[in-house]
């Protein structure tokens, strides 16, 4: 098909033609004279035979296809962090959730009074917010929801853990109130969970690098990531500023109310006919020794009032424990129902109204709440209330 090159022509070299579907046999090529001088080929160096071979070459085009225009690849967003170690990442999320819960356990106490980490000041809400952030990031990634953050997810998880550690350690030495003692078990539990978040979060990726991700907010899931970080700032800032620990000493200061206080209403305290409640006093239920009392005015005699109260207390489920004899200067009556102990002190005297013939002061003591003081519901016994 091709003319064999002239063997005598030492100044030419073959051009091989190959391609898919072509035989590997030697291919006849055009004889292209090589300029021994400047390397350029003059127009007159090809004879008629050479030009004929050239025309024959043009009649047999190369099997290689014509070049195809390739459009440049469109700009795509950077891919999200791959979940390299799902088991460790899931463990980190569990630690984060438990860390948030541990902040609601009592970190401080004084007797029966307890203060949770959440209510202990600024850093308590921060620990809760960080724990929820860790759990939320892990949960969203596990469900395939894109979450873009300024740093890779592994670094965010680890950083949240170490930040929680830094927030918890001072709480072991800086009590919100001098009268409070720290709860060793629950504070230590929160600290260990924070360390667990940091250690597990730091190992969920082998390739994470401390580099700010450019354009992370514009990526898929950027708004979700920004929302999570913003929620941490809002929760920690708002509740950290507004949380205020109440001094337990203030619980013992009685609150004055008109009529029967709630503490006596809850105990089913009866008011018989002819008796009216005027002023009540009650302390906070968290007080070391809860205080509950009411002053009543009676429009009937002392004896009639006591008789009516005996009947009313029995109807309300109380048992008469003690009563002063008639003729005593201060007629007292004591009754008990379960752990509630009522003491009535009835004295003749003029009250706020013209028809008032006597006044009654009633004190309620919950024996369960003051059990450490050895109080009993019997005025005749030592420690009787």
C-alpha positions in Angstrom: 0.0 0.0 0.0 2.9 2.3 0.8 6.0 2.8 -1.4 9.2 1.4 0.1 11.7 4.1 0.9 14.8 4.4 -1.3 17.6 2.5 0.4 20.1 4.8 -1.3 18.5 7.9 0.4 20.5 8.1 3.5 19.3 11.6 4.2 15.7 10.6 5.1 14.0 8.8 8.0 10.7 7.0 8.2 7.6 8.3 10.0 5.8 5.5 11.7 1.9 5.5 11.8 0.1 3.5 14.4 -3.2 3.5 16.1 -6.1 1.2 17.2 -6.8 -1.5 14.6 -3.5 -1.0 12.7 -1.2 -3.9 12.2 2.1 -3.9 14.0 3.9 -4.5 10.6 6.3 -1.9 9.5 4.5 1.1 8.0 5.7 2.9 4.9 6.2 6.5 5.6 7.1 9.6 3.7 10.7 10.3 3.2 11.3 13.6 4.9 14.7 15.0 4.1 16.7 16.1 7.1 18.5 19.3 6.8 22.0 18.8 8.1 22.4 22.5 8.5 19.9 24.7 10.1 17.2 21.9 10.4 14.8 23.7 8.1 13.3 22.1 4.9 13.3 24.0 1.7 10.4 23.8 -0.7 12.5 22.4 -3.5 13.9 19.4 -1.6 10.8 17.2 -2.3 10.7 15.6 -5.8 7.6 14.6 -7.7 7.7 11.1 -6.4 7.8 12.3 -2.8 4.9 14.6 -3.4 2.9 11.7 -4.8 3.6 9.7 -1.7 2.4 12.7 0.2 -0.9 12.7 -1.7 -1.3 9.0 -1.0 -0.8 9.6 2.7 -3.6 12.2 2.6 -5.9 9.6 1.1 -5.4 7.4 4.2 -6.1 9.5 7.3 -5.0 8.5 10.7 -7.4 6.4 12.7 -7.0 8.7 15.7 -10.2 10.7 16.1 -10.5 14.4 15.8 -9.8 16.4 19.0 -12.8 16.9 21.3 -13.3 20.2 23.1 -13.4 19.6 26.9 -15.3 22.1 29.1 -13.5 23.1 32.3 -14.7 21.4 35.4 -17.3 23.5 37.3 -16.2 24.8 40.8 -17.4 22.5 43.5 -17.5 23.0 47.3 -15.0 21.3 49.5 -16.3 17.9 50.7 -17.3 17.5 54.3 -15.2 15.7 56.8 -15.4 11.9 56.2 -16.4 9.8 59.1 -13.1 7.9 59.6 -13.8 6.1 62.9 -17.5 5.8 63.4 -17.2 3.9 66.6 -15.0 6.5 68.3 -17.1 9.3 67.0 -20.3 7.7 68.4 -18.6 7.3 71.7 -17.6 11.0 71.7 -21.3 11.9 71.1 -22.4 9.7 74.0 -19.8 11.4 76.3 -21.0 14.8 75.2 -24.6 14.0 76.0 -23.7 12.6 79.4 -21.6 15.7 80.1 -24.6 17.9 79.5 -26.8 15.8 81.8 -24.1 15.8 84.5 -24.3 19.6 84.8 -27.8 19.2 86.2 -26.7 17.0 89.0 -25.9 18.6 92.4 -22.3 20.0 92.4 -22.7 21.7 95.8 -24.7 21.0 98.9 -25.4 22.3 102.4 -27.5 19.9 104.4 -30.5 19.2 102.3 -29.9 22.2 100.1 -28.3 21.4 96.8 -27.1 23.5 93.9 -26.6 21.9 90.4 -23.8 22.7 88.1 -26.3 24.5 85.8 -27.4 26.9 88.6 -23.9 27.4 90.1 -22.9 30.3 87.8 -21.5 31.1 84.4 -19.5 28.0 83.6 -22.4 25.6 84.3 -24.5 26.6 81.3 -21.3 26.6 79.2 -20.6 23.0 80.1 -24.2 22.1 79.1 -24.0 24.0 75.8 -20.6 22.3 74.9 -22.0 18.8 75.7 -25.1 19.4 73.5 -22.9 20.8 70.7 -20.8 17.6 70.7 -23.8 15.3 70.7 -25.6 17.4 68.0 -22.6 17.4 65.6 -22.1 13.6 66.0 -25.8 12.9 65.6 -26.1 15.0 62.4 -23.1 13.5 60.8 -24.3 10.0 61.7 -27.6 10.7 59.9 -25.8 12.1 56.8 -26.7 15.7 57.4 -24.0 18.1 56.1 -22.4 20.2 58.9 -19.7 22.7 57.9 -17.6 24.2 60.7 -14.6 26.6 60.7 -12.4 23.6 61.6 -12.6 19.9 60.9 -15.2 18.1 63.0 -12.6 16.2 64.9 -11.0 19.4 66.1 -14.3 20.9 67.1 -15.2 17.9 69.2 -11.8 17.8 70.9 -11.8 21.5 71.5 -15.2 21.4 73.1 -14.0 18.7 75.5 -10.9 20.6 76.6 -12.9 23.8 77.0 -15.3 22.0 79.3 -12.4 20.7 81.3 -11.1 24.2 81.7 -14.6 25.3 82.8 -15.1 22.6 85.4 -11.7 22.6 87.2 -12.1 26.0 88.8 -15.6 25.0 90.1 -13.8 22.5 92.4 -12.1 25.3 94.2 -14.4 28.3 93.7 -17.7 27.7 95.5 -20.6 30.0 94.6 -21.4 30.5 98.3 -19.0 30.0 101.3 -21.6 27.9 103.1 -21.7 25.3 100.4 -19.6 22.2 100.1 -18.7 20.6 96.8 -20.1 17.3 95.8 -17.0 15.2 95.0 -18.8 12.4 93.1 -20.8 14.5 90.7 -18.2 17.1 90.0 -15.6 14.4 89.4 -18.0 12.6 87.1 -18.5 15.8 85.0 -14.7 16.3 84.8 -14.1 12.7 83.7 -16.8 13.0 81.0 -15.2 16.3 79.7 -11.8 14.6 79.5 -13.5 11.6 77.7 -15.0 14.0 75.1 -11.6 15.6 74.5 -9.6 12.3 74.2 -12.2 10.5 72.1 -12.9 13.5 69.9 -9.2 13.9 69.2 -8.8 10.4 67.8 -11.8 10.2 65.5 -9.7 11.4 62.6 -6.1 10.5 61.5 -5.8 13.4 59.1 -7.3 16.4 60.8 -5.1 19.5 60.7 -5.4 22.8 62.6 -6.2 24.9 59.6 -9.2 27.3 59.2 -11.4 26.1 56.4 -11.9 29.0 54.0 -15.5 29.6 52.8 -16.9 27.1 55.4 -20.0 29.2 55.9 -20.9 29.1 52.1 -20.5 25.3 52.0 -23.4 22.8 52.3 -24.3 22.8 56.0 -22.6 26.1 56.7 -25.7 27.6 58.2 -26.3 24.5 60.3 -22.7 24.8 61.7 -23.1 28.5 62.3 -26.4 27.9 64.1 -24.8 25.3 66.4 -21.9 27.6 67.3 -24.3 30.5 67.8 -26.5 28.4 70.1 -23.5 27.7 72.3 -22.7 31.4 72.7 -26.3 32.3 73.4 -27.0 29.6 75.9 -23.8 30.0 77.8 -23.9 33.8 77.8 -27.6 34.3 78.7 -28.0 31.7 81.4 -24.5 32.3 82.7 -25.3 35.9 83.3 -28.8 35.4 84.7 -28.2 32.4 86.9 -27.9 33.5 90.5 -27.3 31.2 93.4 -29.7 31.9 96.3 -28.0 32.0 99.7 -29.5 29.2 101.9 -29.5 31.6 104.9 -32.3 33.5 103.1 -34.5 30.5 103.2 -35.0 30.9 107.0 -36.4 34.4 106.6 -40.2 33.9 106.8 -42.4 35.3 104.2 -45.5 37.1 105.5 -48.8 36.5 103.8 -52.4 37.4 104.4 -54.5 34.5 105.6 -53.4 30.9 105.8 -50.0 30.2 104.2 -49.6 27.5 101.6 -47.6 25.3 104.0 -50.7 24.9 106.2 -53.1 24.6 103.3 -51.0 21.7 102.1 -51.2 20.0 105.5 -55.0 20.2 105.5 -55.3 22.7 108.4 -58.9 23.3 109.2 -60.5 26.6 110.3 -63.7 26.1 112.4 -66.7 28.4 112.6 -66.1 31.6 114.4 -62.3 31.6 113.7 -60.6 33.7 111.0 -57.0 33.6 109.8 -55.3 37.0 109.7 -51.5 36.7 109.1 -49.5 33.8 108.0 -45.7 33.2 107.9 -43.7 30.6 106.0 -40.1 30.0 105.2 -38.6 28.5 102.1 -39.2 24.7 102.1 -35.4 24.3 101.6 -34.6 26.0 104.9 -32.7 24.0 107.4 -35.6 24.3 109.8 -38.7 25.1 107.8 -41.0 27.6 109.6 -44.8 27.7 109.1 -47.4 29.5 111.3 -50.6 31.5 111.3 -52.3 33.8 113.6 -56.1 33.4 114.0 -58.7 35.5 115.7 -61.7 33.9 117.4 -65.1 35.5 118.1 -66.0 32.9 120.7 -64.5 32.1 124.1 -61.3 30.2 124.6 -63.1 27.0 125.8 -65.5 27.1 122.8 -62.7 27.7 120.4 -60.7 24.7 121.7 -63.7 22.4 121.6 -64.4 23.4 118.0 -60.8 22.9 117.1 -60.7 19.4 118.6 -63.6 18.4 116.5 -62.3 20.1 113.3 -58.8 18.5 113.7 -60.3 15.0 114.1 -62.4 15.5 111.1 -59.3 16.5 109.1 -57.5 13.2 110.1 -55.5 14.6 113.0 -54.9 12.8 116.3 -54.9 14.8 119.5 -51.6 14.3 121.2 -51.7 16.8 124.1 -53.9 19.5 125.5 -53.5 21.8 128.5 -56.0 21.5 131.3 -58.7 24.1 131.7 -57.6 27.0 133.7 -54.0 27.1 132.4 -52.9 30.6 131.5 -51.9 29.5 127.9 -54.2 26.8 126.6 -52.3 24.6 124.2 -53.4 21.9 121.9 -51.2 19.5 119.9 -52.3 17.3 117.1 -50.5 15.0 114.6 -51.3 13.6 111.2 -48.5 11.4 109.7 -45.4 13.6 109.8 -47.3 16.9 110.3 -47.4 18.2 113.8 -49.7 21.2 114.8 -49.3 23.2 117.9 -52.1 25.6 118.8 -51.5 28.2 121.6 -54.8 29.9 122.5 -54.8 32.9 124.7 -57.5 35.4 125.7 -57.0 38.9 124.4 -58.3 41.5 122.1 -57.5 41.3 118.4 -58.0 43.6 115.6 -61.8 43.5 115.8 -64.2 44.5 118.5 -65.8 41.1 118.7 -62.5 39.2 119.0 -62.3 37.4 122.3 -59.1 35.4 121.8 -56.2 34.8 119.5 -54.7 31.5 118.4 -51.2 31.0 117.1 -50.7 27.8 115.1 -47.2 26.4 114.3 -46.8 23.5 111.8 -43.7 21.3 111.9 -42.9 18.6 109.4 -41.2 16.0 111.5 -39.4 14.4 108.5 -37.9 17.8 107.6 -36.4 18.3 111.1 -35.7 14.7 112.0 -32.0 15.5 112.5 -32.9 17.8 115.4 -34.8 15.0 117.3 -38.1 17.0 117.4 -41.2 15.1 118.5 -44.9 16.0 118.4 -45.3 15.9 122.2 -44.9 19.0 124.3 -44.4 16.8 127.4 -41.4 15.0 125.9 -37.8 16.4 125.6 -37.6 18.1 122.3 -41.3 18.1 121.9 -42.5 20.7 119.4 
